[in-house]
Amino acid sequence: MATAKIAVVDYHKGNLSSVIRGLVRAGADAFSTDDPKAIESADGIVVPGVGSFYDAAVFMKESGQAEAILNACKKDTPLLGICLGLQLLFDSGDEGIPEDCGAVSSSSDGADLSAGDVFESNGSLFTRGLGLIKGTCVKLKSESLKIPHVGWDQVYLTKEGFESQLMDGFAEGSNMYFTHSYVASDCEEDCTLGKTHYAQSFPCVVGKGNVFGVQFHPEKSSSQGLLILNNFVNIVREAK
């Protein structure tokens, strides 16, 4: 069986060991790296879920990681974003932006900018993400439920999700482990593979081509989480 060399992107915001262990259990040759060359040359890439949208996007821009990820995706290298990593796949997010960030002008809601650039839209500040999937990430709002959303919640697949190799064999309605305050608010329907509900219905599994994201933590979600990681490793092997 072919080895799947998977780079877990280290943007210096947390411990990546649980993600690496999960990928190794799924049969991958997984390693953490902050080196853009190692990221771009890997068979597959995982963007993990640590830190804030602004901090992660700015670091990835300044370090060259964002460019490496985008170059790899142009070559159809499989990519999986986990938690914050899912959010970074989108056009923009409004988490963690400092007041003195130095927003730049944009005539197209950030579409003409690079990952990590901050722009203003309708009176609010947003950070440009990787732009691999259309949509914006905003904070969950609830008057009765605690934010952040932490704990186990059910995941329901869409028609596209049932057809996706990433979710092959997934038990509909399984509980997965979430810990987040922000969600993708306007993901395109054909890119939404799974949804959950907490304060609102939101995409928790997304995909476009070989680009995938999960809002929950598969590495902390028992057998169904390992199944998803196994499926991603198989996607990486087949893409080599």
N, C-alpha and C positions, 0 to 999 in steps of 0.2 A: 504494500500500500504506500502511495506517495506521501512524503512528509509535507505537512502544511506549516510553513514558517510564518508565524503571525506576530506582527509588531504591535505591542500595546503602547500607545502614545503617552509618554510621560511629560506633562506640562507643569511639573513641579508643584502639584497641589494636593498630593495625598498618597496613601499607600495603595499600590496596585497589586499586591500579592494575591488577594482573593480572586481577582479577575484572571491572573496568570494561572493559578491553581485550577480554576474551573476549565480553562482552555486546555491545560495539560491533561486533565481528567477526560476531556473530550477527544484527546488524541493528537493535539497540536504540539508543535515545537514553538512554544510561546515565550516571548521575552519582552521586557520593557526597554524603551529607548527614547531619548530626546533628540536623536540624530536624524535630521531630515533625509539624509542619504539612506540610512537603514530603513526608515519608514517607507520611502518610495520604492525600495528594492524588495521589500517583503512580499510574500505570496498573498497575504491578507493583512488587514489593519483593523485594530479595535481602538476606538476613542472612548475612554472610560468616563465614569460619572463622578468627578470630584471638582470642587471649586464653583465659581460663578461664571455665568456666560461671558461677562465683560473681561474678567481676568484671564480666562482660558483663551478667548478669541484673540486678545491682545498679545499674550505670550506666543500663541501659535503663529501669529503674523510676524512678530519680531524675531522669532527663532528660525523661521523658514519652514516650520512644520505644516502650516496651512498650505503653502505652495506645493510641498511634497505630497500631501494628501490629495490635493486636486490633480496633480500630475499623475498620481497612481490611479485615480478614478477614471481619468481619460483613457487609461490602458485597460479599463474594466477590472482592476484589482478589487476583490470583494472588501467591503468596509462595513463594520458593525459599530454603531454608536450606542452606548449604554448610559441611561439616565441623562445627565447633562450632555453626554456624547450624542444622544438623539437630538437634543435641542440645537446643538452646534451644526447639525446637518442643514438646518433651515436658513432662510434668508436673514433673519434678524431676531434679536431678543432684547428685552429691556431690564435685565437683571444686573444689579451691582454697578451701575454706571456712576462714577464720581461727578460732582458738580463742575469740577475744573478739567474735564476730560478733553476739551478742545474739539467740539463737534465740527464736522466739515459739511459743506453744502452738497446737496444731492438733488438732482432733478427727477429722480426715479425711485424714491424710497430706498436708496442704498444699493440698487442694482448695478450702479456704475462704480461702486466702491469695492475695496478689498476687505477680507475678513479682518476684524479687529477695528475697523474704522467706525467712528460714532457719528451719527447723523440725526437730524431732527425731522419728525414727521407729525403733523397735526398737533404741534405743541408738546410732544413727548420725545425723549431721547431714546435711540435704539443703537445697538451694536450690530454691525454686519457679521453674519455667520458665514459658513462655508458656501451657502447658496446651492447645495446639491438637491434640495427639495424645497419647493415653494411654500412659504408660510412664515408666520411670526410667533415667537414664544413669549407668553405673558404670565403674570402671576395668577394662581388660583385665587378665587374670591368666594368667601362663604361667611354668613352671619351666624351659622350654627355649628359648623364643623371646624375642627382645629386645622390650621395651616402652619407648618408643612403637613402634607399627607404622608404619614409613616405607618407602615404595616402591610398586611396581606389583603389583596383585593382581586376580584375575579376579572379575567380577561376573556372577551368575546371576539371571535374572529369575524371579519367581513368576508364577502364573497372573494375578494382579492386575497385575503389572508388564507382561506382554505386552499387556494391555488398556489400559494407561495411555498417554495422549497424550505424556506427558513422555519415555517411553522408546520412542516410535515409531521403528522402523528401527534400534534398537540391536542390535549384533551380540552374540548370547549368548556369554558367556565372555570378553568383551573385558577386557583389563587396564586398570585405571584407577589414578590416582596417589593414594595415601593417606598421611596423616601425622597420627596421632592416638593417644591413649592411652585414650580413653573411648568407650563404645558404648551404644546403647539396648539394655537387657537384656530388656525384656518388651513389645515393641511388639505390638499386636494384629495378628493374621494378615491381616485384610483391609486393613490399612494398610501392610503390608510388600510393597514392589514389587520389591525386589532384595536378594540376600544375598551376602556373601563369607565366607571362612573364614580366620582368623588367630588361633590359640590357641583360638578358639571360633567357631561360626557366629553371625553377627550381621546385623541389617538394615543395608544400606548405601544403600538407596533406599526412601523412605517417601512416602506420599501419602494425603491425605484431602480430598476436594473439590478446591478450588483451592490447597491447602496442600501443598507438596512439600519434600523434603529429600534431600540426597545426602551420605554420609559422606566420599566422596572429593572431590578438587578437579577439577571438569570443566574449569576454565580452564587446568589443567596436564596434561590427559589427551588431548592430540592430537585426532584427528578425531572419535572417539566422544564426547569431552567437549564439543566444539563442537556436535555433533549434539544433545546434551541441552540446551545453552544455546539453540540454534535452536528446539527444540521448546518451551522455556519462553517464548521471545519470541513464538512463534505463539499460545500459550495466552493471553498477555497481550493480544495484538492482538484475539483473538476475544472476550475478556471486556469490551472497551471498550464 
